[in-house]
Amino acid sequence: MKAIGNNEIKLIAMDFDGTLTRHKSKLDDVCRRVLDELARRYDLLIVGASSCEWIFDQTDGYPVDIIGYYGMRFSSVKDGKFTVKRECFAPIDTQSVIRRVNSLRAELGFTSYAGETVRFYTTGIISFPVLGTKATEEERLWFDPDRTKRRDVYGAVRDAFRDYTVFIGGESSFDLVPRPYNKLHALNDYIETKKIEHSQVVYFGDAYGEGENDEHIYKSDIRFICVNDAGEFPELAKKLL
């Protein structure tokens, strides 16, 4: 990342899981103190893949704007009250999706699974859980911890779902997000509303490889700070203080 003049920055945007916290963990006191310091100088925004409610709970109610579900939801906190301000929905052709997922399972050898072959969300987001919807937490964690297995077949899943943006999601799944939604699309909408330029934004993220949910922002002209371990965030962020 090129040198940043701190006086130019107006917004610090951040991924959540894997960036501010370790997987499914609460915001710790060290990170919270750093966010408090950043908030005295800049606007703060969390841009996540899970629901706004889930992220808000993991922060123990930290007062910050949240973009969730890859940009299909937006929430804010005012006077301590959490409110979902916007939620987008997209139609789903469930039979077409199930046919394509089952075809991929046969092609890629993912024919053994527990529960349902696919999970549908009310927003229109779809999860292709490689191990099925009823796989145990232990099975999901052990399946693909470094995402190598899913990276190897990412192209096939992407090609089968050209009408979606495909992300390597969670511990053992692919997330299919209706176009045009992704984190960059949502961030662009947010900064346009706030009348902020790309040059005035810094983004912290950990999932910037092919098929990962920060990739679009990483490839944009927004200044991106790579967080390769959640424990790095406080020290990286202090460079902006």
Wavefront OBJ file of the C-alpha trace (Angstrom):
o trace
v 0.000 0.000 0.000
v 1.329 3.408 -0.901
v 1.984 5.964 1.827
v -1.165 7.472 3.253
v -1.565 11.078 4.308
v -3.800 10.654 7.346
v -5.413 14.043 6.787
v -6.798 12.722 3.494
v -8.678 9.823 5.103
v -12.339 10.112 6.025
v -13.517 6.506 6.228
v -11.962 3.325 7.652
v -13.848 0.309 6.285
v -13.148 -3.185 7.588
v -14.030 -6.784 7.017
v -15.052 -8.451 10.278
v -14.467 -12.200 10.666
v -10.756 -12.915 10.222
v -9.861 -9.218 10.225
v -11.156 -7.709 13.467
v -11.736 -11.057 15.169
v -10.764 -14.670 14.830
v -13.361 -17.036 13.416
v -16.748 -16.581 15.139
v -15.128 -14.808 18.082
v -16.166 -11.676 19.955
v -14.406 -8.357 19.525
v -11.624 -8.308 22.118
v -10.693 -5.382 24.368
v -7.487 -4.532 22.475
v -9.302 -4.267 19.153
v -12.144 -2.318 20.746
v -9.727 0.276 22.146
v -8.095 0.716 18.740
v -11.513 1.160 17.103
v -12.356 3.779 19.723
v -9.175 5.669 18.824
v -9.876 5.421 15.097
v -13.454 6.618 15.633
v -12.169 9.864 17.130
v -10.531 10.701 13.782
v -12.482 8.851 11.090
v -15.874 7.400 10.229
v -15.926 3.618 10.683
v -17.747 0.956 8.669
v -17.801 -2.844 8.902
v -18.364 -4.667 5.603
v -19.208 -8.301 6.289
v -20.467 -11.461 4.638
v -22.787 -12.531 7.463
v -25.904 -10.750 8.734
v -25.749 -7.300 10.299
v -27.376 -8.718 13.438
v -24.738 -11.425 13.769
v -21.892 -8.939 13.380
v -23.497 -6.484 15.813
v -23.824 -9.273 18.386
v -20.198 -10.330 17.906
v -19.108 -6.749 18.596
v -21.208 -6.731 21.789
v -23.113 -3.776 20.410
v -20.284 -1.602 19.128
v -21.833 1.582 17.616
v -20.787 1.291 13.978
v -22.474 1.178 10.570
v -22.556 -2.362 9.182
v -22.939 -3.671 5.645
v -23.935 -7.341 5.773
v -24.757 -10.244 3.488
v -22.243 -9.089 0.854
v -24.018 -5.760 0.512
v -27.640 -6.875 0.603
v -28.193 -5.416 4.086
v -27.229 -2.201 5.848
v -27.623 -1.262 9.509
v -26.688 1.595 11.803
v -26.676 2.361 15.509
v -28.134 5.595 16.856
v -28.442 6.411 20.550
v -27.502 2.819 21.279
v -30.313 1.389 19.134
v -29.479 -1.053 16.334
v -31.617 -0.622 13.212
v -31.602 -2.397 9.841
v -31.915 0.524 7.434
v -32.027 -1.337 4.134
v -32.495 -4.921 2.995
v -32.428 -6.122 -0.605
v -34.106 -9.228 -2.011
v -33.676 -11.183 -5.235
v -35.847 -13.988 -6.677
v -34.516 -17.566 -6.784
v -35.241 -20.299 -9.318
v -34.828 -23.051 -6.741
v -35.164 -25.977 -9.141
v -32.516 -24.586 -11.486
v -30.145 -24.040 -8.561
v -30.672 -27.548 -7.160
v -30.080 -29.102 -10.594
v -26.828 -27.203 -11.015
v -25.601 -27.993 -7.508
v -26.338 -31.699 -7.936
v -24.578 -31.694 -11.301
v -21.531 -30.091 -9.670
v -21.572 -32.674 -6.898
v -21.440 -35.469 -9.476
v -18.732 -33.716 -11.513
v -16.530 -32.808 -8.543
v -17.059 -35.891 -6.388
v -18.994 -34.134 -3.613
v -21.743 -36.764 -3.584
v -21.545 -37.623 0.122
v -23.269 -35.036 2.293
v -25.587 -34.737 5.304
v -28.931 -32.916 5.197
v -29.933 -30.764 2.240
v -27.798 -30.253 -0.852
v -28.269 -26.468 -0.812
v -29.455 -23.710 1.541
v -31.609 -20.780 0.422
v -31.786 -17.438 2.231
v -34.677 -14.981 2.067
v -32.483 -12.275 0.540
v -31.739 -14.461 -2.482
v -28.268 -15.513 -1.355
v -27.619 -19.238 -1.753
v -25.161 -21.459 0.090
v -23.705 -24.554 -1.579
v -22.539 -26.489 1.511
v -20.123 -29.086 0.183
v -20.708 -31.337 3.220
v -24.462 -30.643 3.340
v -26.580 -28.510 5.634
v -26.332 -30.945 8.588
v -22.592 -31.564 8.664
v -21.118 -31.229 12.133
v -19.013 -28.226 13.150
v -15.993 -30.508 13.484
v -16.487 -31.905 9.964
v -16.787 -28.412 8.500
v -13.671 -27.155 10.285
v -11.531 -30.087 9.164
v -12.730 -30.201 5.561
v -10.827 -27.298 4.027
v -9.109 -25.079 6.628
v -6.822 -23.356 4.096
v -9.504 -23.233 1.335
v -7.259 -25.198 -1.041
v -9.926 -27.770 -1.935
v -12.439 -25.084 -2.814
v -9.915 -22.966 -4.699
v -9.129 -25.996 -6.867
v -12.766 -26.292 -7.995
v -13.752 -22.628 -7.772
v -13.706 -22.188 -11.565
v -16.208 -25.003 -12.088
v -18.633 -23.579 -9.525
v -18.255 -20.064 -10.924
v -18.917 -21.301 -14.467
v -22.058 -23.162 -13.360
v -23.433 -20.014 -11.725
v -22.634 -17.167 -14.111
v -25.816 -15.413 -12.966
v -24.335 -15.088 -9.466
v -21.099 -13.874 -7.957
v -19.538 -16.953 -6.368
v -17.524 -16.693 -3.161
v -15.572 -19.243 -1.170
v -17.544 -18.934 2.050
v -17.440 -20.198 5.624
v -15.515 -23.360 6.471
v -16.796 -25.677 3.737
v -19.189 -23.882 1.407
v -19.584 -21.622 -1.593
v -21.833 -18.561 -1.336
v -23.790 -17.549 -4.421
v -24.723 -13.875 -4.295
v -27.184 -12.327 -6.775
v -25.591 -9.846 -9.134
v -24.699 -7.007 -8.835
v -24.175 -7.389 -5.087
v -20.709 -7.713 -3.600
v -18.735 -5.779 -0.997
v -17.327 -3.253 -3.481
v -20.751 -2.534 -4.947
v -22.109 -1.876 -1.449
v -19.107 0.191 -0.382
v -19.434 2.343 -3.499
v -23.092 3.021 -2.663
v -22.161 3.908 0.902
v -19.374 6.338 0.065
v -21.461 7.970 -2.670
v -24.183 8.639 -0.103
v -21.577 10.066 2.278
v -19.998 12.101 -0.546
v -16.616 10.459 0.066
v -14.067 9.720 -2.667
v -12.218 6.412 -3.105
v -9.003 8.243 -2.275
v -10.427 9.048 1.167
v -11.100 5.412 2.107
v -8.835 2.774 3.638
v -10.016 -0.831 3.802
v -8.739 -3.641 6.026
v -9.426 -7.194 4.850
v -8.120 -10.739 5.011
v -10.011 -12.539 2.212
v -8.525 -10.963 -0.905
v -7.630 -14.013 -3.028
v -9.551 -15.294 -6.040
v -13.127 -16.071 -5.096
v -12.796 -14.556 -1.634
v -15.150 -11.885 -0.400
v -12.717 -8.939 -0.238
v -11.334 -9.590 -3.734
v -13.385 -6.920 -5.521
v -12.245 -4.202 -3.115
v -8.638 -5.456 -3.242
v -8.642 -5.117 -7.041
v -10.201 -1.651 -6.972
v -8.383 1.660 -6.480
v -9.373 1.789 -2.799
v -6.333 1.587 -0.536
v -6.302 -1.911 0.916
v -4.404 -3.116 3.996
v -3.963 -6.897 4.013
v -4.619 -8.538 7.378
v -3.139 -12.019 7.275
v -4.037 -12.778 10.881
v -6.730 -11.108 12.994
v -4.165 -10.433 15.711
v -2.361 -8.061 13.321
v -5.171 -5.536 13.049
v -4.428 -3.382 16.122
v -0.799 -2.775 15.112
v -1.673 -2.170 11.467
v -4.421 0.252 12.425
v -2.164 2.249 14.746
v -0.300 3.492 11.650
v -3.380 5.615 10.957
v -3.472 7.218 14.395
l 1 2 3 4 5 6 7 8 9 10 11 12 13 14 15 16 17 18 19 20 21 22 23 24 25 26 27 28 29 30 31 32 33 34 35 36 37 38 39 40 41 42 43 44 45 46 47 48 49 50 51 52 53 54 55 56 57 58 59 60 61 62 63 64 65 66 67 68 69 70 71 72 73 74 75 76 77 78 79 80 81 82 83 84 85 86 87 88 89 90 91 92 93 94 95 96 97 98 99 100 101 102 103 104 105 106 107 108 109 110 111 112 113 114 115 116 117 118 119 120 121 122 123 124 125 126 127 128 129 130 131 132 133 134 135 136 137 138 139 140 141 142 143 144 145 146 147 148 149 150 151 152 153 154 155 156 157 158 159 160 161 162 163 164 165 166 167 168 169 170 171 172 173 174 175 176 177 178 179 180 181 182 183 184 185 186 187 188 189 190 191 192 193 194 195 196 197 198 199 200 201 202 203 204 205 206 207 208 209 210 211 212 213 214 215 216 217 218 219 220 221 222 223 224 225 226 227 228 229 230 231 232 233 234 235 236 237 238 239 240 241
